[in-house]
Amino acid sequence: MASYDDVLKYFYDALPMFHRVGPAAYKPDLTNTLALCEIIGNPHKDLKTVHIAGTNGKGSTSHLIASALQEAGYNVGLCTSPHLKDFRERIKINGRMITREAVVEFYERYHQSWASIEPSFFEITIALSFWYFKNEKVDIAIIETGLGGRLDSTNVILPEVCAITNIGWDHMNLLGDTLEKIAIEKAGIIKPNTPVVLGEMKPNVRSVIIQKANEHSVLCIDASLETEEPPTSELKGYYQDQNRRTAYQTLLTLRKKGWSFSVDHISNGFANVIKNTGLMGRWQVLGNAPLTIADVGHNVDGIEILMKQVNDQTFENLHFVIGMVNDKDIQSVLKLLPKEAHYYFCKADIPRGLEASLLQEQALLKGLKGATYPSVCSAFEAAKEKASEKDMILVGGSVFTVAEVL
């Protein structure tokens, strides 16, 4: 029998992985996922689910929903991506990562059958999550899309309710070169008999999604227009305000469909989401004196809100440890960053990582100055050495940069 490390190496090396190699791993249809599900007995057909899509905030929203349902006593599956430290973060039940033994069992049982399909890393991960959740008899699973919605591997489920957190600029090379085109892809998760909850978004993209909901004659709830104030959350990023509103309305919609839980369960779930689900990397405080924050915001909308929160902090100098990936709209992000900060340019240890020297060159065009470092950790150490107790250190630019300091 293969070891867990052997299986993980196979997943990383033999299967195209978008978060490592980029668009080459993207499969623009559901053929592989449907074939995989057939091989493993179509476990997704026996699952009750909530489906979450969006450009930003879908991970936090998924965790908030899962935490509230856990507080209500449900056995709750949670499937999210990417992971930060451990592959098994992607598949959890009641906050506990999938066991190594289950990963190995899945591989041993099915890998010969799927060889001819040549699935991607993400397709295998989603199939694994469905199989594990069914075997462990979850009451409900919260499923976050990977990329887009319409053609995302998760879009084989028939959820109780779905939510679209927002629509912003990301993955334009795959999803479309206008916000309306991106919205059409995200709205692809909307299905008949499935209410949809909308997060905060621009009117032009909201109308695209509402049109899709109308085509299916489904209820559409706009969380940003609901006046009922949701419980507070322990997640402190400014962007979390809309995430908790979206999560709250999704939960209320779920309750109207017969799921049993109270506002107290929601309140406790939101207040204990980190403990209950293990969420990391969202305005995560790594230290004080100097205040040290790690945040996975990486696209224009995410960075814009992040900078507003940074500007509201009290500090003397900002030290920004930054690494980005090479297929993002880098110039649009860089122009949002403060020129007076001290930058520590680095490359996360993945093939998609942008070389630190290239990032430095592009940043200089926007008036951002700093030195390059051979690794994220060396950049972080340099920032800690140079920062005074009254300064602030921010680590970000990509999920993978943050992952290396947690």
N, C-alpha and C positions, 0 to 999 in steps of 0.2 A: 504493500500500500504506500502511496506517495505521502510525504510529510506535508504539513501545512506550508512550510517555506517553499517546497517544490511547487505546490499548487499556485501559490502567490507569484512565484517567478514565472510560471506558465501564463498566468493571467496578464502579467505586465509585459512579458517578452513576446508571447505568441499571438496575443490578441491586440488589435489596434486600440489604443487608448487615447481618446480625444484630449484629455487634460495633459497628456504628455506630448503627443505628436500633432494635435490640432485637426484641421479639417479632413485630413486623410483618413481619420477614423470614423468620420460621420457617415452613417448609412441613411440615405434620404427616403426610406420607406420602412414599412413594418414587416416585410417579408421574413427577415431573419428572426425577429422576435416571435412572430406567430408560429414559425417552424419550431423554434426552441420550446415554446410553451406546449406545443403538441407532443414533443418528445417527452416532456416531464409531466404530462397528464393535465395540462391546462389548469393549474392551480388557481390562476387569477380569476377564473369563473366562479370560484367558491368563496372569494374574499369580498367583504364589505370594505369599501375604501373611500377616502377623500383625496381628490386630485388637485395639486397646487402647481400653477405655472406663473410666470412673470419674469421680468428682467432682473429686478432686485427684490430682496425681501422674502422670496419664497421659502428659503431655508428657515429663517426665523419664524415665519408664519406657521410652517409645518411643525416646528418644535413647540410653539405655543399651543397649538391645537392638540398635539399628542400629550403634552403635559397636563392639560385640563382633563382630558379623557382618562388619563392614568389616575388622577385624583378622584375621579368618579368610580374607580375600581375596575375599569375595563382593561382587558389584555390588549395592549396597543402596539402595533407594528409601526415602524418609522423607517422610510427609505429615502435617503437624501444623497446629494453629491455636490462637490467632491469631498473626499475625506481630507483631514488635516495631518493627522499623525499615523493613523492605523486604518487599513483598508476596511476593517470590520465596523468602523464608525458609520458606514453607509447603510447598514442593516441592523436595526435595533428592535428589541421588544422591551417595553417598559424601561427604556434607558440603558438596557444591557446589550452590548454588542453581540452579534452572532458568534457562536462558538467556533473555534478553529476546527473542531471535529466535524461540525456541520458543513463547513466549507469543503473539507476533504471528502466527506461522504458524497456531496453533490458532484464533485469532480469525478470521483471514482465511478459513480453510478452512470454518469451521462456523457463524459467527455468524448468517448469513442463515437457516440451517436451524433454528436453535433459537429464532428470534425469536417464533414463535407459541406456544412453550412458556412464555415469560415466567419463566425460571429465576431463582433467587436467586444472589447472589454465591457462596455456599458450594457450591451445586450445580454451578456452572460450575467452581469451583476443584477440586472432587473429580473431575469429568470430565476436566479438564485434567491432573490428576496421573496418572490411569489411562492416558490417552493417551501422556503423556510417558514414563512408566515402561515401557510396552510398546515404544515406539519406541526407547528407549535400552537395551532388552534387560536390564533388571534381573533378578538372580537371585531376589530376594525384596524385598517392599516392606512397611514397617512403617506401618500406617495407624491414625491416632488419630481417634476419633470427635470430632465437633464438639460436639454437645449430645445427651445421652441415649444412645441406642443403637438401640432397636427401630425408630424412624422416622428415624434419622440417615441422611444421604445416603451415608455410607460403607457402610451395611449391605446393600449388594448383593454384597459379596465373599463368597467361600467360603474362609476362612483355614485355614492349617495349624494354628494354635493361636490362641486369644483369651485376653485377660487383662482382668480388672476390678479396678482398683487399689483402690478403696474406694467407699463410698456416703456422701454427706453432704448437707447442706442447700444447694441451689443450684438456681436456675431452677424454683422450686416452682410458679410460675404456668403453666409448660409441662409439667413432668414429674410433678407430683403434690404433694399437701400432707402426705404422710407419707413416712418413709424407705422403708417397704415399697413404696409406689407408685413412688417413684424407682428402687428396686432392680429392679422389674419392667421398667421402661424400659431400664435399663442391661443387664439380663440378656437383652434382646432380641437381642444380638449372638451369643448361644449358638446353635450349629447342629449338626445331626447330624454325627458323625465328626470333631468338632473339640474337642479337649481344652480345658478352661478353667482358668486359673490365677486364684486369688483373692488379693487383697491383704488388708491388715488392715481388718476391719470388724466392726460390732456383730453379735451372734448373731442378732438378729431379721432383719437384712437378709441375712446369710450364708445363713440357712435358705431365704429366698426364691430366692436364686441357685442353691443346691444343688438345690432342687426343680425349677427350670427345667433344670438339667443332667441330672437324673434323667429328666425327661420325654423328653429326647433320647438317653438312655442313653450319655452321654459322661463321660469321666474328668474329675474335678474335683480340682485340687490346691490346697490351702490353703497359700500361701507363708508365712503367719505361724506355721504349726505345724511347718514343716520345720526340722529341727535342724541341717542342714548350713549352715555359715556361708559366705555368699557373699563374693567378693572385695571389697575396699574400693573406694570410688568417690571421685573428686576433687570430687564435689558435696557441699558441707559443710552444707547445711540439715539440721536434725534430721529433717525429714520424709523425707529421702533414704534413711534406713536401710530403711524399708519398701519404698521404690521399688526399691532394688537387690535386695531379697529377691524381690520380684515379678518383676523383670526376669530374675534368675538362674533362678528356677524356670521361667519361660517359655522361656528358652534351653535349659535341660535337657530340657524337654518337646519342644522343636523337635528337639533332637539325637536323642531317642528315635524320632523320625519319620524319621530318616535323614540329617539335615543334619550335615555334618562340620565340627567345630571342637573345640578343646581348652579346658580350664579356663584355660590361659595366654592364649588368645585373649580369653576373657571378662575375665580379670584386666586385660589390656592395654586392652581396650575400655572398661572401667569407669574405669581410671586416666586415660584420654585422651579422655573423652567430649566435653569442651568443644572440644578441638582437632579431633577427628574429625567432630563434627556441628554445631558452632557454637551450642550451647545457651547462652542468655542469661537473666538475670533471676531466677535461683534462688540466693538468698543470695549475690548477686554483689558482691564487694568493689570499690567504686569508688575508695577511697582510705583512707589511714591518717593518724592524727593530724590531725583526728579520724577514727575509724573510720567509714566511710561505706558503707552497705549498701543495695542495691536488691533488692526481692523482690516477685514478682508475686502472692503469697498475697492473697486478697481475700474469701473467704467465711469462715464461722464456724470450720470445722475448720482451714483454712489459717492464719488469724490466730491461733488458739489455740496452735498449734505454734510459729508464728513468735514470739509473745510469750515463750514458754518459752525460746527460744534467745536472744532479746534480754536477758532477765533473767539469763542466765548470762554475759553479757559484763561486762567491767569498764569503767565509764565514770562520769563525774560527772553529766552531764545528757543526757537524750535529746531530740533534735530530730527531730520526725516530720513529713516532707513528705507530706501525704495528700490524695488525690483519689479519689473513688468514682463509680460509675455509678448512675443513678437507678432501676434496677429490681432492686437487690439488697436484702437484709434488713439495712439500714444500722444500725438500732438494735441488733440482736444482735451486730454486729461492734463497734460503738462501745463497748459495755459491757465488752468484753474489753481495751480499751486503757488504759494507765496514766494516772491523773489528774495525776501530777507531771510528765509530759512537756510540752515546748513544741511546739505544733502550728502548722503552716503549711498552711492550707486553700487548696486550689486546684482547678481544673477542667481535666481533660484536654481536648484540642482535638478532641472528638467530640460528635455530637448527644446521645448517651446520658449524657454527663458531667453529674454533679450540680453545680449552681451552688455556687461556693465559699461564698457567704453562707448558702445553705440547709444545707450540710454543717456550717458553723460553728454554726448555730442548733441543729441536732440534736445536735451534739457537746456543746454547752453543757448540754443536758439531762442528759448523762451526766457532767458535771463536767470536761469537757475544754476547755481554753482555748487560744486562739491567734488570730492575725490571718489575714485573707484576702489572697490575692494574685491578680493578673490572669492568671497563667499558671503552669504547672508550673515552668518554668525560673526565673521570678522568685522563686517560693517556695523553690526549691532554692538559688538564689544568696543569698537572705536567711538561710537556715539555715546556709550556709557562712560567712557574715559573722559571725553571732552565736555560732556554736559555738567552744568552745576546743579545744585539741589533745587534751584529756582527755575530751571529750564524745563522743557518738555521734550520727550522722545516719542516719535510716532513711527511705527513699523507698518508698512503697507505697500500698495501698488498692485498686489496680486494675492490670491489665496495661498500660493506656494511660497511666497516670501514670508507671510505670516506663519505658515506651518513650521518653518525652520527655527522659529524663536520660541514656540510654545513648548 
